[in-house]
């Protein structure tokens, strides 16, 4: 296998992984347990160790994947904002419904 073929194969493999990851993020964001579904994929990711540019015949595919990543990121950002609002609401309900704690005094004089 020539160096060009190895370079092309390495980029193809990386693009396959990126495409699978963005597909997984999109599917997970559509399910009711999105944060659980995404945790393993995010934890396993590491940047590719590639030298040289994307081969010209893979450039269009790389750009499509990049655009899908951008769209998924915008969508996930919106979901994050919703989850923060929900967490705040749950905290408010919890604070309003917890039994009142009795005051505790410490005798420091005696």
C-alpha positions as CSV (number, residue, x, y, z in Angstrom):
1,X,0.0,0.0,0.0
2,X,1.5,3.4,-1.0
3,X,1.8,6.3,1.4
4,X,-1.1,8.1,-0.5
5,X,-3.3,5.0,-0.1
6,X,-2.5,4.8,3.6
7,X,-3.2,8.5,4.0
8,X,-6.5,8.2,2.2
9,X,-7.5,5.1,4.3
10,X,-6.6,6.9,7.5
11,X,-8.8,9.9,6.6
12,X,-11.6,7.6,5.5
13,X,-11.5,5.8,8.9
14,X,-11.6,9.1,10.8
15,X,-14.5,10.4,8.8
16,X,-16.3,7.1,9.4
17,X,-15.8,7.6,13.2
18,X,-16.9,11.2,13.1
19,X,-20.0,10.3,11.0
20,X,-21.0,7.6,13.5
21,X,-20.5,9.9,16.4
22,X,-22.7,12.6,15.0
23,X,-25.3,10.0,14.0
24,X,-25.2,8.8,17.6
25,X,-25.5,12.3,19.0
26,X,-28.5,13.0,16.8
27,X,-30.3,9.7,17.7
28,X,-29.5,10.3,21.4
29,X,-30.9,13.8,21.4
30,X,-34.1,12.5,20.0
31,X,-34.5,9.8,22.7
32,X,-35.8,10.5,26.2
33,X,-32.5,9.5,27.8
34,X,-30.2,11.6,25.7
35,X,-27.6,12.4,28.4
36,X,-27.2,8.7,29.3
37,X,-26.9,7.8,25.6
38,X,-24.3,10.4,24.9
39,X,-21.9,9.9,27.8
40,X,-20.0,6.9,26.5
41,X,-19.5,8.4,23.0
42,X,-18.2,11.7,24.5
43,X,-15.9,9.9,27.0
44,X,-14.2,7.7,24.3
45,X,-13.4,10.5,21.8
46,X,-9.8,11.5,21.2
47,X,-8.5,13.7,18.4
48,X,-7.1,11.8,15.3
49,X,-3.4,11.8,14.8
50,X,-3.3,12.6,11.1
51,X,-0.7,14.4,9.1
52,X,-1.5,16.2,5.9
53,X,-4.7,17.7,4.5
54,X,-8.0,15.9,3.8
55,X,-7.7,14.2,0.4
56,X,-9.6,16.2,-2.2
57,X,-12.1,13.4,-3.0
58,X,-13.1,13.3,0.8
59,X,-13.3,17.0,1.3
60,X,-17.0,17.3,0.4
61,X,-17.8,14.4,2.8
62,X,-15.8,16.1,5.6
63,X,-17.7,19.4,5.0
64,X,-21.0,17.6,5.2
65,X,-20.0,15.9,8.5
66,X,-18.8,19.3,9.8
67,X,-22.2,20.9,9.0
68,X,-24.1,18.0,10.7
69,X,-21.9,18.5,13.8
70,X,-22.6,22.2,13.8
71,X,-26.4,21.5,13.6
72,X,-26.2,18.9,16.3
73,X,-24.2,21.2,18.6
74,X,-26.8,24.0,18.2
75,X,-29.6,21.5,19.0
76,X,-27.8,20.1,22.0
77,X,-27.1,23.7,23.2
78,X,-30.8,24.3,23.2
79,X,-31.5,21.1,25.1
80,X,-28.8,22.1,27.7
81,X,-30.6,25.4,28.3
82,X,-33.9,23.5,28.7
83,X,-32.3,21.1,31.2
84,X,-30.9,24.0,33.2
85,X,-34.4,25.6,33.4
86,X,-35.8,22.2,34.6
87,X,-33.1,21.8,37.2
88,X,-33.9,25.3,38.5
89,X,-37.6,24.5,38.7
90,X,-37.0,21.3,40.5
91,X,-34.8,23.1,43.0
92,X,-37.5,25.6,43.6
93,X,-40.1,22.9,44.2
94,X,-37.7,21.0,46.5
95,X,-36.9,24.1,48.5
96,X,-40.6,24.9,48.9
97,X,-41.6,21.4,49.9
98,X,-38.8,20.4,52.3
99,X,-39.8,20.2,55.9
100,X,-38.7,23.3,57.9
101,X,-35.6,22.6,59.9
102,X,-35.6,23.5,63.6
103,X,-33.1,26.1,64.6
104,X,-30.1,24.8,66.4
105,X,-28.3,26.9,69.0
106,X,-24.9,26.2,70.5
107,X,-24.3,27.2,74.1
108,X,-21.0,29.1,74.0
109,X,-21.2,30.5,77.5
110,X,-21.7,27.5,79.5
